[in-house]
Structures are given as C-alpha cells and as structure tokens.
Amino acid sequence: MADVAMTATFLAVIGGASLLAVTARRLRPTDRLPSLEGWALADRSLGPVWTWLLLGGTIFTAYTFTAVPGLAYGNGAPAFFAVPYTVIVCPLAFVLLTRLWAVARRHGYVTVGDFVRGRYGSPPLALVVALTGILATMPYLALQLLGIRAVLTAGGVYPRGAAGDLVMVALFAGLAVATYRHGLRAPAVISALKAVAVFVSLTAVCWLVLDRLGGPGPLFDRAAQRLGGTDTAHSALLLSPEQQPAYATLALGSALALLMYPHVLTAGFAADSPRTLRKVAVALPAWTGLLALFGFLGVAALAAGVQAPEGGAEAAVPMLVDRLMPGPLAGLVFGAIVVGALVPAAVMSIAAATCFVRNVYVEYVQPTATPKRQVRIAKAVSLTAKVGAVAFVFGLRDQDAINLQLLGGVWILQIFPAVAVGLFTSRMHPRALIAGWAVGMTAGTFLVVREGFSSIVAFGSADRPLEIYAGLAALVLNLAVALVGTAALERLRVPRGTDVTDLPSRLTVRRRPETGATNP
C-alpha cells in the first residue's frame, strides 16, 4: 500500500491544479467574441511572469524530467546534452521568437503555418509545415502520459489493470474539460503551481540526497563504480573524445528543433509583446538549472543502488524519491511531476488543433468558416488529440511512443529552413523548400530506423566512425537541396507566390505607445 501521507500530499497537489484550472475563466475578457486567437493564444495578453511560467512549463515537460535522469542513470554523461541544448534555446528564442511574434501580431497569424503561407504565398508549403508539426507533436503528447504512469507506478499509486487505467483517464479528463472551456488560459494558470511545486520539491530532494549519501564526492564515486569505472575520472560520468561530436550535434540540433514545435510557438505567441519574450528568454536558464538537478538525481539513483526495471530507466528517480524521502515530500515530488505533464500536454493539444484548423480545415475544407466555428472545431480536435494519446499509450508498447518521439525530433527540424530562414529572407523558392523538406524527412527517417531507432548515426570508417545527430545530418541535406533547387528554379524563371508579410531582410521594430505592442 502506498504511504497514506504521500498519497494525501499527491492528491492535494493534483486537486490544487484542478482548482487553478477552474479559475482560468477569470482571465478571459467577457466583452470579446469567440476567436481562435482568444482560445488558443489567450488574446496575446500574457505578461513576462505568465509567459515565463507557461513557456518554461511547456518546454520542460514531465517526460523530460524523468527521461534525462533515466538516461544519466543508464548512460552517464551523454544525458547532460539537455543542459547546453536548453541554454542554446535561450538566445535563439531571443532572436527568432521575438521576430516571429512581431510578424504574427501584425498580420493576425495564429500558427507558424500562417506565417509560411503569408511569407511564401504557398498553401502547399504551409500544409507541409502544419502536418509536420502535428505529426511530431502527437507522440510527444503521448510521452507525457508515460511520464505520469512511470511516476505513479514508482510511488505505488498506479493500480494494476483497469483501475490504473481509470486513474490515468481521470487525470486527463479534468485537463481535457479545462482546456476545452478555457483554452490556453487553463495551462497558463496551472503552470504557476507546476513551477512552485517543482522548484520547491526538487530543492528539498537534492538537499536530502546530498545529506544522506555523504555529499557530492562520495556520491559521484559510488555512481562511477556502478557504471563500471574505478573512479569518477575514468567512468562514463565523463564524456570520451569519441562521444563529443554526438554530444555537440545532439545539443545543437535539439535546440534548433525545439523552437519549431507548435506547442513552443503557441506559448510564445501568447506573450503581449516582443519585449516580454526577450525578458523571458533571459530568464529561461532558471528552468535549465532545474533540469540539471534532475539529471543529477539520475546519478544519485546510481549511487543509492536503485534497481530500475529493465528498459524502464525513467523510473529511477521516482524510485529514489520513494526510497529516501518522507511520505509528504515524496507525494509533493510525484504531484509536481504529474502536474508537470499536464501543462505541456494541454498546450500540445491546443497547438495541434490550431494547426489543423488554420492550415487544413480553413484552407482546404471550409474557407468561409466563422471565428466561432473555428473555435468549435479546434476544441473538438484538441479533445480528440488527448483521447488519441490515451489510446496510444494503452494500445501500444512504451517503446513505440519513444521511438516515434525520436523520429518527431528529426522530422520537426526539417521545417527549420522554411520558418527560421524565412524570417530573414524570402529568396528561397517554396517548391525548393518542399523538395528539401521531403529529402530531409526521408533521409532522417532512414538514418534513425537503420540505427535501430537511435538518433545518433555513424559516418566514416568502421574503426574511427564520426557519430552525429541524425536530424542535423538530414537538415544539411535539406538545406542543400533547397538552395540548389532555388537556384535552378530561378534560372528556369518558375514563378513563386506573393509575399504579403512586407518583411524586409532586416526587421525594424517600432513601439506603439498606446498598446505596448510592436510592428515590424
């Protein structure tokens, strides 16, 4: 039986999240007509604090908080690629997100597909971008459920069989109702509880771990011995020279891919100004520090002798918490991680639904759909996405979701040329961009599948191979095809679509004093 105090604390955290979701209606203006911008982007009204909470809570998912320490537990140093990767994201967000926000606000764009449609005048390219985002997001949404299940199982509050499934369904049912009614405002208010619970609980857990395991020196020495080394300096806790190219390219490629995910862009578009996004980009490293501490707990699980189930290394930290922490603190940690899954899951479902409505439904099915109908369809699609994620987790093996998410990271990176490069130049031909995307998707998928669903692939001689991130290799091919294709199509004088963004090669932002918003 699970500890009563732990279970009570866990339920209190989940109950608090539910109550906060109900209060989201107070953030909604009562004098505005229903619109997709209002439901999916909270009317672009979030200030610096709310944007920092929502963007950080969306980027740093529950699965990240279990997968990174699980990778540290099983593989050592390579797991910490997530730390520089999330640091690289900050300057990229400072430049790209603020620039994209300004264009989107001026033209009323709600999705990145809208921007691509306006920039290149190409509905097929916008469709490609939207469908790639949806395809990459769905397995990521399913992984949030896997993170919840790993935590609940380790804490002994996930019963076997149908009872456990009902616990999962009940958790997501409350989220689905709140998101259906209040849109992005629901995960925005829940993100406040997520931040407080995660920061407080993790600080307490790290302090107790260091106290009970004798400090960092003995802890790392014991972990090194568990990984097969005689001491820290000769163990898998340090990168070998052969691992460094894979580590560097994985960090860079993951950072470039992250800002292309629809859920990250949706959270960014909800800000009230580019200045807010710049402030948030500067403050995001606080979440990175949190992730580094989670990685440290994976090392601590090694040192403590935790025996995670075979193929279930993500359960190492929940098992460590259950073993070393008092019941109330363990319940707080488990509750914080579960709430940590609810925020990104809600934003992911909203982002996927918005991409579908704006770039598929309105573009190809019902161009005259009213704003009210667009919101109604988006709500239905968002609910369907959550139901599909639950069915996916119950119907397939956990490894299937993980494999698809690995592919999703490679896939989403292939829209980088159309989106990020398009922010600075529209010289790229849309047909060439589609050709580059097709080559990148095919090559990236082939490389990952060939390596047994490993995102790290080897090139060069068998005795001294160069290991790099498959997504970055596919992106290089993508860019090469797009550049060559653009040059060829220009020589053939193939017409391109009309750029309606009026976005020059250099974007100058002018402040509008009456609203605080900005224009390109």
C-alpha positions as CSV (number, residue, x, y, z in Angstrom):
1,M,0.0,0.0,0.0
2,A,1.2,3.4,-0.8
3,D,2.1,5.6,2.2
4,V,-1.0,7.5,3.4
5,A,0.8,10.8,3.8
6,M,2.4,10.5,0.4
7,T,-0.9,9.8,-1.2
8,A,-2.6,12.6,0.6
9,T,0.0,15.1,-0.5
10,F,-0.1,13.8,-4.0
11,L,-3.8,14.2,-4.2
12,A,-3.6,17.7,-2.7
13,V,-1.2,18.9,-5.5
14,I,-3.5,17.4,-8.2
15,G,-6.5,18.9,-6.5
16,G,-4.8,22.3,-6.4
17,A,-4.1,22.0,-10.1
18,S,-7.7,21.3,-10.8
19,L,-8.9,24.2,-8.8
20,L,-6.5,26.6,-10.6
21,A,-7.8,25.3,-13.9
22,V,-11.3,26.3,-12.9
23,T,-10.1,29.8,-12.1
24,A,-8.8,30.3,-15.6
25,R,-12.2,31.7,-16.7
26,R,-11.4,34.8,-14.7
27,L,-8.6,35.6,-17.1
28,R,-10.9,35.7,-20.0
29,P,-12.3,39.1,-21.1
30,T,-16.1,39.0,-21.1
31,D,-16.7,41.6,-23.8
32,R,-15.0,39.8,-26.7
33,L,-16.5,37.5,-29.3
34,P,-15.1,33.9,-29.5
35,S,-12.0,33.7,-31.7
36,L,-9.2,31.2,-32.3
37,E,-6.7,33.9,-31.1
38,G,-8.6,34.2,-27.8
39,W,-8.9,30.5,-27.2
40,A,-5.5,29.3,-28.4
41,L,-3.3,32.3,-27.6
42,A,-5.1,33.9,-24.6
43,D,-5.6,37.0,-26.8
44,R,-1.8,37.5,-26.8
45,S,-2.2,39.1,-23.4
46,L,0.4,37.3,-21.2
47,G,2.9,39.4,-19.4
48,P,6.5,38.5,-18.5
49,V,5.7,36.4,-15.4
50,W,2.9,34.4,-17.0
51,T,4.8,33.9,-20.2
52,W,7.9,32.7,-18.3
53,L,5.8,30.2,-16.4
54,L,3.9,29.0,-19.4
55,L,6.9,28.8,-21.8
56,G,9.1,27.1,-19.2
57,G,6.3,24.8,-18.2
58,T,5.8,23.9,-21.8
59,I,9.4,23.3,-22.8
60,F,10.4,21.4,-19.7
61,T,7.9,18.5,-19.7
62,A,7.3,15.7,-17.2
63,Y,8.9,13.2,-19.6
64,T,12.0,15.4,-19.8
65,F,12.2,15.4,-16.0
66,T,12.1,11.6,-16.0
67,A,13.9,10.8,-19.2
68,V,17.0,12.9,-18.6
69,P,17.8,11.4,-15.2
70,G,16.9,8.0,-16.6
71,L,19.5,8.5,-19.3
72,A,22.0,9.7,-16.7
73,Y,21.2,6.6,-14.7
74,G,21.8,4.2,-17.6
75,N,24.5,6.0,-19.7
76,G,26.1,8.7,-17.6
77,A,27.5,11.9,-19.1
78,P,25.7,11.9,-22.6
79,A,22.4,12.6,-20.8
80,F,23.6,16.0,-19.9
81,F,23.4,17.2,-23.5
82,A,20.0,18.5,-22.4
83,V,21.7,21.2,-20.3
84,P,23.6,23.0,-23.1
85,Y,20.7,22.3,-25.5
86,T,18.3,24.3,-23.4
87,V,20.9,27.0,-22.9
88,I,21.3,27.4,-26.7
89,V,17.5,27.7,-26.9
90,C,17.6,31.0,-25.0
91,P,19.5,33.2,-27.5
92,L,17.6,31.5,-30.3
93,A,14.3,32.4,-28.7
94,F,15.6,35.9,-28.0
95,V,16.1,36.5,-31.7
96,L,13.7,34.1,-33.5
97,L,10.6,34.2,-31.3
98,T,10.6,37.9,-30.9
99,R,10.9,38.4,-34.7
100,L,8.2,35.8,-35.4
101,W,5.9,37.3,-32.8
102,A,6.1,40.8,-34.4
103,V,5.1,39.5,-37.8
104,A,2.4,37.2,-36.4
105,R,0.8,40.0,-34.4
106,R,0.8,42.5,-37.3
107,H,-0.9,40.1,-39.7
108,G,-3.1,38.1,-37.2
109,Y,-1.2,34.9,-37.7
110,V,-2.0,32.2,-35.1
111,T,0.2,29.3,-36.3
112,V,3.6,29.1,-37.9
113,G,1.9,27.7,-40.9
114,D,0.1,31.0,-41.3
115,F,3.4,32.8,-41.4
116,V,4.8,30.4,-44.0
117,R,1.6,30.9,-46.0
118,G,2.0,34.6,-46.0
119,R,5.7,34.7,-46.4
120,Y,5.9,32.5,-49.5
121,G,2.4,32.7,-50.8
122,S,2.3,28.9,-50.9
123,P,-0.6,26.9,-49.3
124,P,1.2,23.5,-50.0
125,L,4.3,24.6,-48.1
126,A,2.1,25.9,-45.2
127,L,0.3,22.5,-45.2
128,V,3.6,20.6,-45.1
129,V,4.7,22.7,-42.1
130,A,1.4,22.3,-40.3
131,L,1.2,18.5,-40.8
132,T,4.8,18.0,-39.8
133,G,4.1,19.9,-36.6
134,I,1.1,17.8,-35.8
135,L,2.9,14.6,-36.7
136,A,5.8,15.4,-34.4
137,T,3.6,16.6,-31.6
138,M,1.3,13.6,-31.2
139,P,4.0,11.1,-29.9
140,Y,5.3,13.9,-27.7
141,L,1.9,14.3,-26.1
142,A,1.7,10.5,-25.5
143,L,5.0,10.6,-23.7
144,Q,3.6,12.9,-21.1
145,L,1.2,10.1,-20.2
146,L,4.2,7.7,-20.0
147,G,5.9,10.1,-17.6
148,I,2.8,10.2,-15.4
149,R,2.5,6.4,-15.4
150,A,6.2,5.9,-14.5
151,V,5.8,8.3,-11.5
152,L,2.5,6.8,-10.3
153,T,3.8,3.2,-10.6
154,A,7.0,4.0,-8.7
155,G,5.0,5.7,-6.0
156,G,2.6,2.7,-5.7
157,V,-0.4,4.8,-6.6
158,Y,-1.0,3.2,-10.0
159,P,-3.0,0.0,-9.5
160,R,-2.6,-2.8,-12.0
161,G,-5.1,-3.4,-14.7
162,A,-8.3,-1.4,-15.3
163,A,-8.1,0.5,-12.0
164,G,-4.7,2.1,-13.0
165,D,-6.1,3.0,-16.4
166,L,-9.0,4.7,-14.8
167,V,-6.6,6.8,-12.7
168,M,-4.9,7.9,-15.9
169,V,-8.1,8.7,-17.6
170,A,-9.4,10.7,-14.6
171,L,-6.3,12.8,-14.6
172,F,-6.6,13.7,-18.2
173,A,-10.3,14.1,-18.1
174,G,-10.0,17.1,-15.8
175,L,-7.4,18.6,-18.1
176,A,-9.5,18.0,-21.1
177,V,-12.5,19.8,-19.7
178,A,-10.5,22.8,-18.5
179,T,-8.7,23.1,-21.9
180,Y,-11.9,22.7,-23.8
181,R,-13.6,25.5,-22.0
182,H,-10.7,28.0,-21.3
183,G,-8.1,27.2,-24.0
184,L,-4.5,28.3,-23.3
185,R,-5.5,30.1,-20.1
186,A,-6.0,26.7,-18.3
187,P,-2.4,25.5,-18.7
188,A,-1.2,29.1,-18.1
189,V,-2.6,29.1,-14.5
190,I,-1.6,25.5,-13.9
191,S,2.0,26.4,-14.8
192,A,2.2,28.6,-11.7
193,L,1.6,25.6,-9.5
194,K,4.0,23.5,-11.6
195,A,6.8,26.0,-11.1
196,V,6.3,26.3,-7.4
197,A,5.9,22.6,-6.7
198,V,8.8,21.6,-8.9
199,F,11.3,24.2,-7.7
200,V,10.4,23.6,-4.0
201,S,10.3,19.9,-4.1
202,L,13.5,19.5,-6.2
203,T,15.5,21.8,-3.9
204,A,14.4,19.7,-0.9
205,V,15.1,16.4,-2.6
206,C,18.6,17.4,-3.7
207,W,19.4,18.7,-0.2
208,L,18.2,15.4,1.4
209,V,20.1,13.3,-1.2
210,L,23.4,15.0,-0.6
211,D,22.9,14.8,3.2
212,R,22.0,11.0,3.2
213,L,24.6,9.9,0.6
214,G,27.5,11.7,2.1
215,G,28.0,14.7,-0.2
216,P,28.9,15.1,-3.8
217,G,32.3,13.5,-3.7
218,P,31.3,10.0,-2.3
219,L,28.1,10.2,-4.4
220,F,29.9,10.6,-7.7
221,D,32.5,8.0,-6.8
222,R,29.8,5.4,-6.0
223,A,27.9,6.2,-9.2
224,A,31.1,5.8,-11.2
225,Q,31.6,2.4,-9.7
226,R,28.1,1.4,-10.7
227,L,28.8,2.5,-14.3
228,G,31.9,0.3,-14.4
229,G,34.7,2.8,-13.6
230,T,37.2,2.7,-10.8
231,D,36.6,6.4,-10.0
232,T,34.9,9.5,-11.4
233,A,37.8,10.4,-13.7
234,H,37.7,7.0,-15.5
235,S,34.0,6.4,-15.8
236,A,31.0,7.0,-18.1
237,L,30.3,10.1,-15.9
238,L,32.7,12.0,-18.2
239,L,32.5,12.3,-22.0
240,S,35.1,10.4,-24.0
241,P,36.6,12.2,-27.1
242,E,34.6,9.9,-29.3
243,Q,31.3,11.0,-27.7
244,Q,31.9,14.7,-28.1
245,P,30.7,15.1,-31.7
246,A,27.5,13.3,-30.9
247,Y,27.0,15.3,-27.8
248,A,27.6,18.7,-29.5
249,T,25.5,17.9,-32.6
250,L,22.6,16.5,-30.5
251,A,22.6,19.6,-28.3
252,L,22.6,22.0,-31.3
253,G,20.1,20.0,-33.4
254,S,17.7,19.6,-30.5
255,A,17.8,23.4,-29.8
256,L,17.0,24.2,-33.4
257,A,14.2,21.7,-33.4
258,L,12.6,22.8,-30.1
259,L,11.6,26.2,-31.4
260,M,9.9,24.6,-34.4
261,Y,7.4,22.6,-32.2
262,P,3.9,24.1,-32.4
263,H,3.4,24.0,-28.7
264,V,6.5,26.1,-28.0
265,L,5.5,28.6,-30.7
266,T,1.9,28.7,-29.3
267,A,3.2,29.6,-25.8
268,G,5.5,32.2,-27.3
269,F,2.7,33.8,-29.4
270,A,0.6,34.2,-26.3
271,A,3.0,36.9,-25.0
272,D,1.9,40.5,-25.1
273,S,5.0,41.9,-26.8
274,P,8.4,41.1,-28.1
275,R,9.9,42.9,-25.1
276,T,8.1,40.3,-22.9
277,L,9.6,37.5,-24.9
278,R,13.1,39.0,-24.6
279,K,12.8,39.2,-20.8
280,V,11.5,35.6,-20.7
281,A,14.4,34.3,-22.9
282,V,16.9,35.9,-20.5
283,A,15.1,34.2,-17.5
284,L,14.6,30.8,-19.1
285,P,18.0,29.4,-17.8
286,A,16.4,29.1,-14.4
287,W,14.4,26.2,-15.8
288,T,17.7,24.8,-17.3
289,G,19.2,24.7,-13.8
290,L,16.2,22.7,-12.7
291,L,16.8,20.2,-15.5
292,A,20.4,19.9,-14.5
293,L,19.4,19.0,-10.9
294,F,17.0,16.3,-12.3
295,G,20.0,14.9,-14.2
296,F,22.0,14.9,-11.0
297,L,19.3,12.8,-9.4
298,G,19.8,10.2,-12.0
299,V,23.5,10.0,-10.9
300,A,22.2,9.9,-7.3
301,A,20.0,7.0,-8.1
302,L,23.1,5.1,-9.3
303,A,24.9,5.9,-6.1
304,A,22.0,4.9,-3.9
305,G,21.9,1.4,-5.6
306,V,18.4,1.9,-7.1
307,Q,17.5,-1.1,-9.3
308,A,15.3,0.3,-12.1
309,P,13.3,-2.3,-14.1
310,E,14.9,-3.4,-17.3
311,G,14.0,-1.0,-20.1
312,G,12.5,1.4,-17.5
313,A,15.3,3.7,-16.5
314,E,12.9,6.7,-16.4
315,A,11.6,5.1,-13.2
316,A,15.0,5.5,-11.4
317,V,14.3,8.9,-9.9
318,P,10.8,8.2,-8.7
319,M,12.1,5.0,-7.1
320,L,14.9,7.0,-5.4
321,V,12.4,9.5,-4.1
322,D,10.2,6.8,-2.8
323,R,13.1,5.1,-1.0
324,L,14.8,8.1,0.6
325,M,12.1,10.8,1.1
326,P,9.5,11.1,3.8
327,G,5.9,10.4,2.6
328,P,4.7,14.1,2.3
329,L,7.8,15.1,0.4
330,A,7.6,12.1,-1.9
331,G,4.0,13.0,-2.6
332,L,4.9,16.6,-3.4
333,V,7.6,15.4,-5.9
334,F,5.2,12.9,-7.6
335,G,2.5,15.5,-7.7
336,A,4.8,18.1,-9.1
337,I,5.9,15.8,-11.9
338,V,2.4,14.8,-12.8
339,V,1.3,18.5,-12.9
340,G,4.4,19.0,-15.0
341,A,2.9,16.7,-17.6
342,L,-0.5,18.4,-17.6
343,V,0.8,21.8,-18.7
344,P,2.7,20.7,-21.9
345,A,0.0,18.1,-22.7
346,A,-2.6,20.8,-22.7
347,V,-0.5,23.2,-24.8
348,M,0.4,20.4,-27.3
349,S,-3.2,19.5,-27.8
350,I,-4.2,23.2,-28.3
351,A,-1.3,23.7,-30.8
352,A,-2.1,20.6,-32.8
353,A,-5.7,21.6,-33.0
354,T,-4.9,25.1,-34.1
355,C,-2.6,24.0,-36.8
356,F,-5.3,21.7,-38.1
357,V,-8.0,24.3,-38.1
358,R,-6.0,27.2,-39.6
359,N,-3.9,25.3,-42.2
360,V,-6.0,22.3,-43.1
361,Y,-9.7,22.9,-42.3
362,V,-9.9,26.6,-43.2
363,E,-7.5,26.3,-46.1
364,Y,-8.9,23.2,-47.8
365,V,-12.3,22.3,-46.2
366,Q,-14.3,25.4,-45.2
367,P,-12.6,28.7,-46.2
368,T,-15.6,30.7,-45.0
369,A,-15.7,29.2,-41.5
370,T,-16.6,31.9,-39.0
371,P,-14.3,32.6,-36.0
372,K,-16.9,30.9,-33.7
373,R,-16.9,27.8,-35.9
374,Q,-13.1,27.7,-36.0
375,V,-13.0,27.7,-32.2
376,R,-15.6,24.9,-32.0
377,I,-13.6,22.7,-34.4
378,A,-10.4,23.5,-32.6
379,K,-11.9,22.4,-29.3
380,A,-13.1,19.2,-30.8
381,V,-9.8,18.4,-32.3
382,S,-8.0,19.2,-29.1
383,L,-10.2,16.8,-27.2
384,T,-9.7,14.1,-29.9
385,A,-5.9,14.6,-29.6
386,K,-6.0,13.9,-25.9
387,V,-8.2,10.8,-26.3
388,G,-5.9,9.6,-29.1
389,A,-2.8,10.0,-26.8
390,V,-4.5,8.0,-24.1
391,A,-5.5,5.2,-26.6
392,F,-2.0,5.2,-28.0
393,V,-0.4,4.7,-24.6
394,F,-2.8,1.9,-23.6
395,G,-2.7,0.2,-27.0
396,L,1.0,0.2,-27.9
397,R,4.3,-0.5,-26.1
398,D,6.0,2.3,-24.3
399,Q,9.0,1.9,-26.6
400,D,6.8,2.6,-29.6
401,A,6.0,6.1,-28.3
402,I,9.6,6.7,-27.5
403,N,10.7,5.7,-31.0
404,L,8.1,7.9,-32.6
405,Q,9.2,10.8,-30.4
406,L,12.8,10.4,-31.5
407,L,11.6,10.5,-35.1
408,G,9.5,13.5,-34.3
409,G,12.5,15.5,-33.3
410,V,14.2,14.7,-36.6
411,W,11.0,15.5,-38.5
412,I,10.3,18.9,-36.9
413,L,13.8,20.0,-37.6
414,Q,13.1,19.8,-41.3
415,I,10.8,22.8,-41.3
416,F,13.6,25.0,-39.9
417,P,14.6,26.3,-43.4
418,A,11.0,27.4,-44.2
419,V,10.4,29.0,-40.9
420,A,13.7,30.3,-39.4
421,V,15.4,31.2,-42.7
422,G,12.1,32.7,-43.9
423,L,12.3,35.2,-41.1
424,F,15.3,36.8,-42.7
425,T,14.8,36.2,-46.4
426,S,12.1,35.1,-48.8
427,R,14.5,34.3,-51.6
428,M,14.1,30.6,-51.0
429,H,11.6,29.2,-53.6
430,P,8.7,27.4,-51.9
431,R,8.9,24.4,-54.3
432,A,12.6,24.0,-53.5
433,L,11.8,24.2,-49.8
434,I,9.2,21.4,-50.2
435,A,11.8,19.3,-52.1
436,G,14.4,19.9,-49.3
437,W,11.8,19.0,-46.7
438,A,11.0,15.7,-48.5
439,V,14.7,14.8,-48.8
440,G,15.3,15.7,-45.1
441,M,12.3,13.7,-43.9
442,T,13.3,10.7,-46.0
443,A,16.9,10.8,-45.1
444,G,16.3,11.4,-41.4
445,T,13.8,8.6,-41.1
446,F,16.1,6.2,-42.9
447,L,19.1,7.0,-40.7
448,V,17.1,6.7,-37.4
449,V,15.4,3.4,-38.4
450,R,18.7,2.0,-39.8
451,E,20.3,2.5,-36.4
452,G,17.6,0.7,-34.6
453,F,15.7,3.9,-33.6
454,S,18.8,5.7,-32.4
455,S,19.1,9.4,-33.1
456,I,22.9,9.1,-33.2
457,V,24.3,7.8,-36.5
458,A,27.8,6.9,-37.5
459,F,29.7,8.1,-40.6
460,G,33.1,7.4,-41.9
461,S,35.3,4.4,-41.4
462,A,34.3,1.5,-39.2
463,D,37.4,1.8,-37.0
464,R,37.0,5.5,-36.3
465,P,33.4,6.5,-37.1
466,L,32.1,10.0,-36.6
467,E,28.9,9.9,-34.7
468,I,26.5,12.8,-35.1
469,Y,22.8,13.6,-34.6
470,A,20.7,12.2,-37.5
471,G,18.4,15.2,-37.5
472,L,21.2,17.6,-38.1
473,A,22.6,15.5,-40.9
474,A,19.2,15.4,-42.5
475,L,18.9,19.2,-42.1
476,V,22.2,19.7,-44.0
477,L,20.8,17.7,-46.9
478,N,17.5,19.6,-46.7
479,L,19.3,23.0,-46.9
480,A,21.5,21.8,-49.8
481,V,18.5,20.7,-51.8
482,A,16.6,23.8,-51.1
483,L,19.5,26.1,-52.1
484,V,20.3,24.2,-55.3
485,G,16.6,23.9,-56.1
486,T,16.0,27.6,-55.6
487,A,18.9,28.5,-57.9
488,A,17.6,26.1,-60.6
489,L,14.0,27.3,-60.4
490,E,15.2,30.9,-60.6
491,R,17.2,30.2,-63.8
492,L,14.1,28.5,-65.2
493,R,12.0,31.5,-64.1
494,V,9.4,29.4,-62.3
495,P,7.0,31.9,-60.6
496,R,6.8,31.9,-56.8
497,G,4.0,33.0,-54.6
498,T,3.5,36.6,-53.4
499,D,5.0,37.6,-50.1
500,V,2.3,39.5,-48.1
501,T,4.2,39.9,-44.9
502,D,6.1,43.0,-46.1
503,L,9.0,41.7,-44.1
504,P,12.3,43.1,-45.3
505,S,15.7,41.4,-45.0
506,R,16.2,43.3,-41.8
507,L,13.3,43.8,-39.4
508,T,12.9,47.1,-37.6
509,V,10.6,47.1,-34.6
510,R,8.7,50.2,-33.7
511,R,6.9,50.6,-30.4
512,R,3.2,51.6,-30.4
513,P,2.9,53.6,-27.2
514,E,-0.8,53.1,-26.9
515,T,-0.7,49.3,-26.6
516,G,3.0,48.5,-25.9
517,A,2.9,46.1,-28.9
518,T,5.3,46.3,-31.8
519,N,5.3,46.4,-35.5
520,P,7.8,45.2,-38.0
